[in-house]
Every structure is written in structure tokens, then in C-alpha cells.
């Protein structure tokens, strides 16, 4: 069972937030059930984490055995684009402002659908509506 990770999962680990131990336990469980993968988008977002260097990110990923999928294929981009378009249309029809969610969330979800069996996230509501068929792992 391959698990894709949302950026917020690793961010909690690095920030030593109160949820740190729960996330460590969830990751250990996911790792014992199969591989862990992040998309290139998650990798890029990790580079923006405070006080993190590219070497630090790479070292963490090597130490934890987390694979980075830098080769996002056409189906990922098409899936993300179509779902983002539906989201944007819903926002416009509702009379809300312009779409607020970033395209990156849709790429992360589309990548998890094609490259993994599930997605671990600390923000499941982001994915429940736009990726209802995606199995989510919610550490808490």
C-alpha cells in the first residue's frame, strides 16, 4: 500500500508542533504497510519551509526513505486541471470571490490518485470534496 504525503504532514514534523508524535506514529504505520511518496509539488513546497535548505530536504527524504516523484505524467496534470476547473466554476457560481485554493492542492490530489493508494494529509476537507474517491489517511 503506497502512501502519498501532503506537505503539511512533513511540515508538522519539522516544526515540532504538538501533533508531532501522532504524525510520527502515522508515518511509521504507513511505512510498514508500503512505500511513501511525495510529488514534485510537495518537494518544491518543502523548500520554502523556514530554515530548510535543499540539502536538508534531500537528507530528510533519504533518511526516511520517502521517494520523490519528479516525473509527473500527463494524466496527473489533466486530472488536476479538470478538477481545479470544476472547483473554480463552483466558486464563480456561488458568487464568491475568485478561486482561493491553489492549483498545487489539486496536483497533490491527482498525483496521489495515480501514483499511490492513498494520501496522508492534515487537511482532509481540501480533498474530500474534490477527490471523493481518494482514500485519505488522517493522523488525527
C-alpha positions in Angstrom: 0.0 0.0 0.0 1.7 3.2 -1.2 1.0 6.4 0.7 1.4 9.9 -0.8 2.1 12.7 1.6 0.7 16.2 1.7 3.2 18.9 2.5 1.5 19.7 5.9 2.5 16.2 7.2 6.2 16.8 6.8 5.9 20.4 7.9 4.5 19.3 11.3 7.5 17.0 11.7 9.9 19.8 11.1 8.0 22.4 13.2 7.8 20.1 16.2 4.1 21.1 16.6 2.0 19.3 19.3 0.8 16.8 16.6 4.4 15.7 16.0 4.1 12.4 17.8 0.8 11.5 16.3 2.2 12.2 12.8 5.4 10.2 13.5 3.2 7.2 14.5 1.0 7.5 11.5 4.1 7.7 9.2 5.6 4.6 10.9 2.4 2.8 10.2 2.2 3.9 6.6 5.8 3.0 6.1 5.3 -0.5 7.4 2.4 -1.0 5.0 4.3 0.0 1.9 6.3 2.9 0.4 5.9 6.6 0.9 6.0 9.1 -1.9 5.7 12.8 -2.4 5.0 14.7 -5.6 7.4 17.2 -7.1 5.0 19.9 -6.0 5.3 18.8 -2.3 9.1 18.8 -2.7 9.0 22.3 -4.0 6.8 23.5 -1.2 9.2 21.9 1.3 12.0 24.0 0.0 10.0 27.1 1.3 9.9 25.8 4.9 11.7 28.2 7.2 15.4 27.4 7.8 15.4 24.5 5.4 17.9 24.0 2.6 17.8 21.8 -0.4 20.5 19.6 1.2 18.4 19.4 4.4 15.3 18.3 2.4 17.2 15.7 0.5 18.9 14.4 3.6 15.5 14.1 5.4 14.0 12.3 2.4 17.0 9.9 2.1 16.9 9.1 5.9 13.2 8.4 5.9 13.1 6.5 2.6 10.5 8.9 1.2 10.6 8.8 -2.6 10.1 12.0 -4.7 8.2 11.5 -7.9 9.6 14.3 -10.1 8.2 12.8 -13.2 4.5 13.9 -13.1 2.9 12.5 -16.2 0.2 14.0 -18.4 -2.7 12.2 -16.6 -1.8 13.9 -13.3 -1.8 17.4 -14.9 -5.1 16.7 -16.8 -6.8 15.4 -13.7 -5.6 18.3 -11.6 -6.6 20.8 -14.2 -10.1 19.4 -14.7 -10.8 19.2 -11.0 -9.4 22.7 -10.5 -11.7 24.0 -13.3 -14.7 22.4 -11.6 -13.7 24.0 -8.3 -13.3 27.4 -9.9 -16.7 27.1 -11.6 -18.3 26.2 -8.3 -16.8 29.3 -6.7 -18.0 31.6 -9.5 -21.5 30.2 -9.4 -21.7 30.6 -5.7 -21.0 34.3 -6.1 -17.8 34.0 -4.1 -14.6 35.8 -4.9 -12.1 34.3 -7.3 -11.0 30.7 -6.5 -8.8 30.7 -3.4 -7.4 27.2 -3.4 -4.1 26.8 -5.1 -3.6 24.6 -8.0 -0.9 22.8 -6.0 -3.6 21.1 -3.9 -5.2 19.7 -7.0 -1.8 18.4 -8.3 -1.1 16.7 -5.0 -4.5 15.0 -5.0 -4.2 14.0 -8.7 -0.7 12.6 -8.1 -2.0 10.6 -5.1 -4.7 9.1 -7.3 -2.3 8.0 -9.9 0.9 7.2 -8.0 -0.3 5.9 -4.6 -3.1 4.1 -2.9 -3.9 6.9 -0.5 -3.0 10.3 0.7 -1.9 11.3 4.2 -3.0 14.9 5.0 -3.7 17.0 8.0 -6.3 18.9 6.0 -8.7 16.3 4.7 -11.5 18.7 3.8 -9.4 20.0 1.0 -9.5 16.7 -0.7 -12.9 15.1 0.4 -14.9 17.4 -1.9 -12.8 17.5 -5.0 -11.3 13.9 -4.7 -14.1 11.9 -3.1 -12.7 8.6 -4.4 -9.2 9.2 -2.9 -8.6 7.2 0.2 -7.3 9.6 2.9 -5.2 8.8 5.9 -5.9 11.3 8.7 -3.4 11.0 11.6 -5.9 12.6 14.0 
